[in-house]
Amino acid sequence: MAHAFKIIPAKPTFGTLNQVVYQGDYIKNKKAKLIYCDNRNKYNCNKLTKASDYNVKQLYYSGRYLIALKNGCILPFNKADLIAGQYTKMNLNNVCTVINGSPCVQIDSCDGCATAATIDINSTEPFYQTNTIDPVGALFGKSACGTNNFIHYMVL
């Protein structure tokens, strides 16, 4: 009976930012960015011409990571964590999210996606009874394994 009431912490579900910088890291990060891409010479980017030891090579890879983080190529958090909602928004342009009527017979070719759905705000019936949410499985998947498809549409 000792394990019947085991406490499961919620902190891992929320996640954390990977972007923790301390005072001593400032100079190291500056060196890393300069080793990866020397601003004085445009043609010296993304090339490690000489590495005298492991520390120089590690600074090079740190600089590549920091520049990719700055350009938005790498997100400083896991998209599956709840913290992602505070730093991202959804870009649902050209995504079929709602259609009027019943679900499509052929999920790969849905005729309702060709026109925009009109939503009647004065309707007395519940929204989900008159409309189909995510008819082609772009957001929540076509099966139980595709439940996280919506993370592909997250942008900073």
N, C-alpha and C positions, 0 to 999 in steps of 0.2 A: 504494500500500500504506500510505500515511501515515494514511488515514482508516479502515483496517480495525480498529484497536484504539482507537477514540475512547472516551474516558471520559465516561459520562453520569452526572451527579451525582444523588443520591437526595434531596437536600434539598427540591426543589420538590414532591415527592410527599408529604412529611410535612406541609408547610404551616406557618404561623405564626399566632399570635394577633394580631389587629388592635388589641389593647387595650394599647398601650404608652403610658405616661404619664410625663412628665418633671416635674421640680420646677416649672418655669415654666408648665406647663400647668394646674396646680391652680387658680390664680386665674382664668385664662381660662375653664376649665370651669365654675367657680362663676358667673361672669358670664353665660355662655351659658345655663345652666339658669335663672337668674333672668330673663333676657330672654325665654326661651321660655315659662316659666310662673312668674309672680310668685306666690309662696306666700301673700302677704298678701291677695291677692284671687283667689278661686277662678274668677271669671268672666274673668280675664285670661289664661287658658291658650290656647295655640295661635292667638294673634292677634298679629300684628305691627302695632301701631298707628302707630308712627312710626319711620322709619329715616332718620337724618340722613346716613349714608354707607354705603358697601359693607361696612365692618367690622362695623357693627351688624347688617346683614342676614346676614352670614356667622356672627356669634355666634348669631343666632336659629336658623339651620339646624344649627349645631353643638349647640345646646341640645336641639333636637328629636331629633337622633341620639343624644345621651347619655341622654336620658330613655327613648327606645325601647330602647336597649341595657340600661339598668337594669331595665326592665320585662320583658325577655326577648323582646321583639318582634323584635329583630335579634340574631343570633348573632355573636360576635366572631371567627368563623373560617368557612372554607368547608366545607360539609358533605361534600364529596367528598374532602377531604384526610384523611390518616390520623390527624391530630391530633384529629379530631372524636370519635374513640372514647374519648379521655381525659376529655371534658367532657360527653358525652351518654350517654343510655341509650335503649333501644328500648321504646316503648309499643305493644305488640302486642295490646291489648284489641280484641276483635271482629274480628280478622284471622285468616283461615283459613291457618294455617301448615303443618299436617301432617294428612293423612287416612290411615286404614287402608286398605290395598288399592291397586289400580292407579289410574293417572291417570283423570280424568274425561273422558267422551266430549265433552260440551259444557263448555267451559272457563268460560263465563259463568254457568252454573247448575250448580253442583256439589252433589250430594246428600250427599256425605261431610262437607261443612262444617257441616251442621245439628247434628251431634253431635260431642262432643270425642273426639279420638283417644286410644286407650289404648295405652300403650307397655309392652311386655313386656321387663323388664330381664333376664330369664333366658333369652331367646331366643338360639339359637345361629346364626340367620341374620343377615346384615348388615341394619342398619336400613333402608337405602335399597331393599332388595329386597322388603320387606313393607309399606312405607309410601311415600306420595308427599309430597314436600316442596314446598310452595308450589303447590298444584294449580290455583289460579285466577290465578296470576301477580301477586299483590299485592305480593310482595317483590322478585322478580327480573324481573318483566315477562312479557308474553305473547310477546314477540319479542326479537331481539337488541338492539333500540334501547331497551328498557325495563329495562336492567340495574341502574339506580340507583333503583328505586322504593322501596327500603327506607329511603332518606334522608328520606322523608316522615313516617316514624314516629319520628324522633329527637327527643327532648326533653332539656332541660337537667337 
